[in-house]
Amino acid sequence: MVTAQWSSPILLGAVIALSAGIAAGGVGDLTYARTAPPGVSIGGPREAMVTPPKPAALGLTNPKALVTADDALVKMAFDSEDASSKVLDVARIAAPGKRDFTGAVTVKMSKRQVKRGTVTQTVYTLPPHPAELVRDGKRIPVLVSGECQTSKARSRGHFSAQAIGVADVRFGEHIRKVVIHDANSTLVLGDVFTAKAGAMSYESPDTWRIATAKGGFLADTRTSSVSLSQPMRVAGKWYTLTVRKMKVTASPLPGRLGVLTIDAPRWECWLFNKKMTLAFDDGAKPVEVPAGTYSMVFILYESADATGPGPKVYGRIEDESVTITAGKTTALSSLGKNLTVTISATIAKGKVQFSVAQRDAAGSRKIEIYGADGKRVPPPQIEVVDKAGKVIYIAKLAYG
């Protein structure tokens, strides 16, 4: 892992658009991607765009065209082919060495209608498009994307630019495809950016994402994408990645392991402590986990197939702790089981306040239950009856 420290914004050269792919290297060879692998979306900070004082002087057509800031990663504009157009429906990417848009690459943006409340807006979207930055005489492929919203009052635009790399990485006996995201926007793949905020400093690492054993990338990245400084479970074992000079190496996570078992057909789990964050999922079989004491979040599914057809009722349990002891098995067989509900009422100044608390057999209190539609089940209500059994009041509770 390479650690870099920056104290000022990165000022970059101009951009040219590219369309050719990069040939894959050998195992461990990291290459900049010119197209996003299927199922992989690009990120990067969203940067706002503004209307320059004289768009025509920059080679733009529309007097209300939007451009990126002078120190942006990419010199890009949202414009139109017709100067009288009320919408900005083309993206222009400046040519190498240019600070204007003469000879810029022009990309037609896609159109869609978005309704926000009572207002309908026309949105033009630039999907991830290959481009190339020139920095220190070297060309670095990036992917740019953006969006422009047009209403009667004005147009607003933002864009993102991010470099991503792809490598086939060996994890023990297995080889998996890995994507490295330049999450800290240094354009150095696999580094840890040390940022400063006054007297404080903090690390901002890139992220890595792993493909399935079949080679595809899951849309849900909760357990398949982590920051570069964190381990990931691959084929039942824990690994960390290091990136040096565009070579990616996976190393087994050092330290002793314990075993965790959960009595549920399908679950997801996040364990946190000061050293690491572990994100993984599995079924009823035992799972090896680095020894330690963790805070945890569990999601337990009613069905073994949480992604297949049928109901997806599940419960989320937070703010619990668990200790994994090296060489021993920790069983969480009571987690999410045998829920009990306690109703309490307090009277103050002639007013009654009802509250409901629920616990599972393990004593967990913060439990959320979701239905097949992904929404929380309706909160309970309490009926107050008189001596004859007649309902005289209904207290409708709300989640708090």
QUIPEBEL-V926173 format. One record per pair of residues at least 24 apart in sequence whose C-alpha atoms are under 6 Angstrom apart, sorted by the first residue. I is the first residue (numbers start at 1). GAP is how many residues later the second one is. Records with the same first field share a line. If there is no record, write none. Layout:
I=GAP  GAP
This chain:
1=190  241  242
2=189
3=188  189
4=189
5=188  189
11=60
12=123
13=121  122
14=82  83  119
15=79  80  81  117  118
16=79  80  115  116
17=113  114
18=112  113
27=141  142
28=139  140  141  219  220
29=138  218
30=136  137  216  217
31=134  135
32=132  133
33=131  132
34=96
39=178  180
44=116  117  118
45=115
46=113  114
47=111  112
48=110
49=108  109
58=42  43
59=42  43
89=35
121=30
122=27  28
123=25  26
124=24
171=79
177=34
178=31  32
179=29  30
180=27  28
181=25  26
182=24
190=53
223=56  57
256=70
257=32  33  34  69
258=30  31  33  66  67  68  69  70
259=28  29  30  70
260=26  27  69  70  71
261=25  70
262=70  71
263=70
265=39
266=35  38
267=32  33  34
268=30  31
269=28  29
270=26  27
271=24  25
291=33  34  35
292=31  32
293=29  30
294=27  28
295=25  26
296=24  25
311=61
312=60
313=57  58  59
314=55  56
315=53  54
316=51  52
317=49  50
318=48
334=27  28
335=27
336=24
337=24
